[in-house]
Amino acid sequence: MKVCIVGAGAIGGFIGTRLAAAGQAQVSAIARGATLAALREHGWRMDTAQGRVTAPVRASDRAADLGEQDLVVIAVKGPALTAVAQDIAPLLGPGTRVLPAMNGVPWWFCQGLPGFEAPLQSVDPGGAIARAIAAESVIGCVVHAATSTSAPGLVQHKMGDGLIIGEPRGGTSERVQAVAQLLTHAGFNVTHSADVRNDIWYKLWGNLTMNPVSAITGATIDRVLADPLVRNFCHAAMQEAAVIGERIGCAISQSAEERSVVTAKLGAFKTSMLQDVEAGRAIELDAIVGAVHEIGGRLGMPMPNINALLGLTRLFGRVHGLYPEA
């Protein structure tokens, strides 16, 4: 199987290294700058508790150099996706499956729902991504892993190896099962979900507050949850998101308090958004908070706490040059 990883950062490098080392796929990469140079010089590299994993890779900054693929894993940050979607056409053939391994609400999430005939502007302005990537090629994905990059092209795997994948419209299928088997052979703990939209919303439900609050305060999640005023604010925003989720078929059975007990087990953990702030990278606010705000707005739902969360984090991002001005 021919697999291309688009975006060889922390998550893309994690998936690409494991797939290439497993030997059942020819794994290439689309990368740029120092990451591309590192991949060309060293190949895939990942440091784990068991030692360093390496594998060869064919890497380029041009999709045309790599050609049509069986599977394309998109692992870029949300703000980059619109441009990336326009550039990867040479990778996509009639049978290509596209697996977006990204944070937050994906561009396809509300397709087919009443009242959501127009694309979500927060994650797909003008519908450019939907036009570039055929809906029938997409396989939904949720990543449960903690990774980072200590240098360009060098991944640090800290914990977790869970991947949840499934048909965007629900149910199971042979094409998803084939991808699940490939990923399982590469060492991932794969769940072939019959309701991947619900899995995406559940992960987002926790990230919705922990990511932006940690970003604007600089606090690890243990400190966020230890402050009763901040914790209560997060729980109020989560409750609003739970009501929104129920309206779009993504009901959550837990309470916010129960979810925080689970989150607290991660300890002094830095969220991905806090890591982006510390590295001076653009924050993925639109896919994690902006999309929830837009969905709630289209449904006419009251969400004062989500409004405050989005406004404060957006202003923080603009002041620090990490989020575009209006």
C-alpha positions as CSV (number, residue, x, y, z in Angstrom):
1,M,0.0,0.0,0.0
2,K,1.2,3.5,-0.8
3,V,0.8,5.9,2.1
4,C,1.7,9.6,2.1
5,I,1.9,11.6,5.4
6,V,1.1,15.3,4.7
7,G,2.7,17.2,7.6
8,A,5.6,15.3,9.2
9,G,5.4,17.0,12.6
10,A,4.6,15.4,16.0
11,I,1.5,13.4,15.0
12,G,2.4,12.9,11.3
13,G,5.9,11.8,12.2
14,F,4.5,9.4,14.8
15,I,2.2,7.7,12.4
16,G,4.6,7.8,9.5
17,T,7.5,6.3,11.5
18,R,5.4,3.4,12.8
19,L,3.9,2.6,9.5
20,A,7.3,2.7,7.7
21,A,9.0,0.6,10.4
22,A,6.2,-2.0,10.2
23,G,7.1,-2.7,6.6
24,Q,3.6,-3.2,5.1
25,A,3.4,0.1,3.3
26,Q,5.6,2.4,1.2
27,V,5.4,5.5,3.3
28,S,6.3,8.9,1.8
29,A,6.0,12.4,3.2
30,I,5.1,16.0,2.2
31,A,7.1,18.4,4.3
32,R,8.9,21.7,4.0
33,G,11.9,23.6,5.3
34,A,14.0,22.1,8.0
35,T,11.7,19.1,8.5
36,L,12.0,18.2,4.8
37,A,15.8,18.5,5.0
38,A,15.9,16.3,8.2
39,L,13.7,13.6,6.6
40,R,15.9,13.5,3.5
41,E,19.1,13.2,5.5
42,H,17.9,10.9,8.3
43,G,14.6,9.3,7.3
44,W,11.8,8.8,9.8
45,R,13.0,9.1,13.4
46,M,11.1,8.7,16.7
47,D,12.4,8.4,20.2
48,T,10.4,6.2,22.5
49,A,10.8,4.7,26.0
50,Q,12.2,1.6,24.2
51,G,14.8,3.5,22.2
52,R,14.9,5.2,18.8
53,V,12.8,3.9,15.8
54,T,14.0,4.7,12.3
55,A,12.9,4.0,8.8
56,P,13.6,5.2,5.3
57,V,11.3,7.8,3.6
58,R,10.8,9.4,0.3
59,A,10.1,13.1,1.1
60,S,9.2,16.1,-1.0
61,D,7.6,19.5,-0.9
62,R,5.7,18.7,-4.1
63,A,2.8,16.2,-4.2
64,A,3.5,15.7,-7.9
65,D,6.8,14.1,-7.1
66,L,5.0,11.3,-5.1
67,G,2.0,10.6,-7.2
68,E,-1.3,8.9,-6.5
69,Q,-1.6,7.2,-3.1
70,D,-3.8,4.5,-1.5
71,L,-4.0,6.4,1.8
72,V,-3.2,10.1,2.6
73,V,-2.8,11.0,6.2
74,I,-3.3,14.7,6.8
75,A,-1.5,15.8,10.0
76,V,-1.1,19.6,9.6
77,K,-2.3,22.3,11.9
78,G,-5.8,23.6,11.2
79,P,-4.7,27.0,10.0
80,A,-2.6,25.4,7.2
81,L,-5.3,23.0,5.9
82,T,-6.9,25.3,3.3
83,A,-3.6,25.8,1.5
84,V,-2.6,22.2,1.9
85,A,-5.9,20.9,0.4
86,Q,-5.2,22.8,-2.8
87,D,-1.7,21.3,-3.1
88,I,-2.4,17.6,-2.6
89,A,-4.5,16.9,-5.8
90,P,-1.7,14.8,-7.4
91,L,-1.9,12.4,-4.4
92,L,-5.6,11.8,-4.8
93,G,-7.0,9.2,-7.1
94,P,-10.5,7.6,-7.4
95,G,-9.7,5.0,-4.7
96,T,-7.6,7.2,-2.4
97,R,-8.7,7.3,1.2
98,V,-8.0,10.5,3.2
99,L,-7.4,10.3,6.9
100,P,-7.3,13.7,8.7
101,A,-5.4,13.1,11.9
102,M,-6.0,16.6,13.3
103,N,-7.4,18.4,16.3
104,G,-10.9,19.7,16.7
105,V,-13.9,19.8,14.4
106,P,-13.0,18.7,10.9
107,W,-14.4,20.4,7.8
108,W,-16.8,17.5,6.9
109,F,-18.3,17.2,10.4
110,C,-21.7,18.8,9.8
111,Q,-22.1,17.8,6.2
112,G,-25.6,16.4,5.7
113,L,-27.1,17.9,8.8
114,P,-30.2,20.1,8.5
115,G,-29.3,23.7,8.7
116,F,-25.7,23.1,7.8
117,E,-25.9,23.2,4.0
118,A,-23.2,25.9,3.9
119,P,-19.7,24.8,5.1
120,L,-18.5,25.8,8.6
121,Q,-16.6,29.0,7.9
122,S,-14.5,28.6,11.0
123,V,-12.8,25.6,9.6
124,D,-13.5,25.7,5.9
125,P,-13.8,29.3,4.7
126,G,-15.7,29.4,1.5
127,G,-15.9,25.6,1.3
128,A,-12.4,25.4,-0.4
129,I,-11.4,22.2,1.5
130,A,-14.6,20.4,0.7
131,R,-14.2,21.2,-3.0
132,A,-10.6,19.9,-3.0
133,I,-11.1,16.7,-1.0
134,A,-14.1,14.6,-2.1
135,A,-16.4,13.8,0.8
136,E,-16.5,10.1,-0.1
137,S,-12.8,9.7,0.2
138,V,-12.7,10.8,3.9
139,I,-12.3,8.5,6.9
140,G,-12.9,10.1,10.2
141,C,-10.1,9.9,12.8
142,V,-9.4,10.7,16.5
143,V,-5.8,10.5,17.8
144,H,-5.2,9.7,21.5
145,A,-1.4,10.1,21.9
146,A,1.0,12.6,23.4
147,T,3.9,13.4,21.1
148,S,6.2,16.3,20.4
149,T,9.1,17.3,18.2
150,S,12.5,18.0,19.9
151,A,14.1,18.9,16.5
152,P,12.9,19.0,12.9
153,G,11.9,15.5,11.8
154,L,12.6,14.0,15.2
155,V,9.5,12.9,17.2
156,Q,9.3,12.2,20.9
157,H,6.5,9.7,21.8
158,K,5.5,10.3,25.4
159,M,2.4,8.2,25.8
160,G,-0.7,6.7,24.1
161,D,-1.1,4.9,20.8
162,G,-4.9,5.1,20.3
163,L,-6.5,5.7,17.0
164,I,-10.3,5.8,16.5
165,I,-11.3,5.6,12.8
166,G,-14.7,5.3,11.1
167,E,-17.0,6.3,8.3
168,P,-18.0,10.0,8.6
169,R,-21.7,9.1,8.2
170,G,-21.5,6.2,10.6
171,G,-21.5,2.4,10.3
172,T,-18.6,0.2,9.5
173,S,-17.0,-0.7,6.2
174,E,-14.4,-2.8,4.5
175,R,-12.3,0.2,3.4
176,V,-12.1,1.4,7.0
177,Q,-11.3,-2.1,8.2
178,A,-8.4,-2.3,5.7
179,V,-6.9,0.9,7.1
180,A,-7.5,-0.4,10.7
181,Q,-5.6,-3.6,9.9
182,L,-2.7,-1.6,8.5
183,L,-2.5,0.7,11.5
184,T,-2.9,-2.2,14.0
185,H,0.0,-4.1,12.4
186,A,2.1,-0.9,12.9
187,G,1.4,-1.0,16.6
188,F,-1.5,1.3,17.1
189,N,-4.4,0.5,19.3
190,V,-7.1,0.9,16.7
191,T,-10.9,1.2,17.2
192,H,-13.1,0.8,14.1
193,S,-15.9,3.0,15.3
194,A,-19.5,2.9,14.1
195,D,-20.0,6.5,15.2
196,V,-16.7,8.4,14.7
197,R,-18.5,11.8,14.8
198,N,-19.4,11.1,18.5
199,D,-15.9,10.1,19.2
200,I,-14.6,13.4,17.7
201,W,-17.1,15.4,19.7
202,Y,-16.2,13.6,22.9
203,K,-12.5,14.4,22.6
204,L,-13.3,18.0,21.6
205,W,-15.5,18.3,24.6
206,G,-12.4,18.1,26.9
207,N,-10.0,20.1,24.6
208,L,-12.5,22.9,24.2
209,T,-11.6,24.3,27.6
210,M,-8.3,22.8,28.6
211,N,-6.5,23.9,25.4
212,P,-7.4,27.6,25.3
213,V,-7.3,28.1,29.1
214,S,-3.9,26.6,29.4
215,A,-2.7,28.7,26.4
216,I,-3.8,32.1,27.8
217,T,-2.6,31.3,31.4
218,G,0.5,29.3,30.7
219,A,-0.7,26.7,33.2
220,T,-0.5,22.9,32.9
221,I,-3.9,21.2,33.2
222,D,-3.3,20.1,36.8
223,R,-3.2,23.8,37.8
224,V,-6.2,24.6,35.7
225,L,-8.3,22.0,37.4
226,A,-6.9,22.9,40.8
227,D,-8.3,26.4,40.7
228,P,-12.0,26.2,41.7
229,L,-13.1,29.4,39.8
230,V,-11.3,28.3,36.6
231,R,-12.6,24.8,36.9
232,N,-16.2,25.9,37.4
233,F,-15.9,28.2,34.3
234,C,-14.5,25.3,32.3
235,H,-17.4,23.1,33.4
236,A,-20.0,25.7,32.5
237,A,-18.5,25.9,29.0
238,M,-18.5,22.1,28.7
239,Q,-22.1,22.0,29.7
240,E,-23.0,24.4,26.9
241,A,-21.0,22.2,24.4
242,A,-22.8,19.1,25.7
243,V,-26.2,20.6,24.9
244,I,-24.9,21.7,21.4
245,G,-23.6,18.2,20.8
246,E,-26.9,16.6,21.7
247,R,-28.6,18.8,19.1
248,I,-26.3,17.5,16.4
249,G,-26.5,13.8,17.3
250,C,-23.4,13.7,19.5
251,A,-24.8,13.2,23.0
252,I,-22.4,12.9,25.9
253,S,-23.3,10.7,28.9
254,Q,-20.6,12.0,31.3
255,S,-20.8,15.1,33.4
256,A,-18.2,17.8,33.1
257,E,-17.0,16.9,36.6
258,E,-16.6,13.2,35.7
259,R,-14.6,14.2,32.6
260,S,-12.3,16.4,34.7
261,V,-11.5,13.4,37.0
262,V,-10.3,11.6,33.9
263,T,-8.3,14.6,32.6
264,A,-6.7,15.1,36.0
265,K,-5.0,11.7,35.7
266,L,-2.7,13.2,33.0
267,G,-1.0,15.3,35.7
268,A,1.1,18.3,34.9
269,F,0.4,18.0,31.2
270,K,1.0,20.7,28.6
271,T,-1.8,20.9,26.0
272,S,-1.0,21.2,22.3
273,M,-2.2,24.8,22.3
274,L,0.1,25.7,25.1
275,Q,3.0,24.0,23.3
276,D,2.1,26.1,20.2
277,V,2.1,29.3,22.2
278,E,5.5,28.5,23.8
279,A,6.9,27.7,20.4
280,G,5.4,30.9,18.8
281,R,3.2,28.9,16.4
282,A,-0.3,29.8,15.3
283,I,-2.9,28.5,17.6
284,E,-5.6,26.0,16.4
285,L,-8.4,28.1,17.9
286,D,-10.9,27.8,15.1
287,A,-11.2,24.0,15.0
288,I,-11.3,23.7,18.8
289,V,-13.4,26.6,19.9
290,G,-14.5,28.6,16.9
291,A,-16.3,25.7,15.2
292,V,-18.3,24.9,18.4
293,H,-19.2,28.6,18.6
294,E,-20.3,28.6,15.0
295,I,-22.4,25.4,15.4
296,G,-24.1,26.7,18.5
297,G,-24.8,30.0,16.7
298,R,-26.4,28.3,13.8
299,L,-28.6,26.4,16.2
300,G,-29.5,29.6,18.1
301,M,-28.1,28.2,21.3
302,P,-27.2,30.4,24.3
303,M,-23.5,29.9,25.1
304,P,-22.1,32.8,27.2
305,N,-19.2,30.8,28.6
306,I,-18.1,29.6,25.1
307,N,-18.4,33.2,23.9
308,A,-16.1,34.4,26.7
309,L,-13.7,31.6,26.1
310,L,-13.4,32.3,22.3
311,G,-13.2,36.1,22.8
312,L,-10.5,36.0,25.4
313,T,-8.3,33.4,23.6
314,R,-8.8,35.1,20.2
315,L,-7.7,38.4,21.7
316,F,-4.7,36.8,23.4
317,G,-3.7,35.2,20.1
318,R,-4.0,38.5,18.2
319,V,-2.0,40.4,20.8
320,H,0.8,37.8,20.6
321,G,0.7,37.4,16.8
322,L,-0.6,33.8,17.0
323,Y,-4.0,34.4,15.5
324,P,-5.0,36.5,12.5
325,E,-6.5,39.9,12.9
326,A,-10.1,40.4,11.8
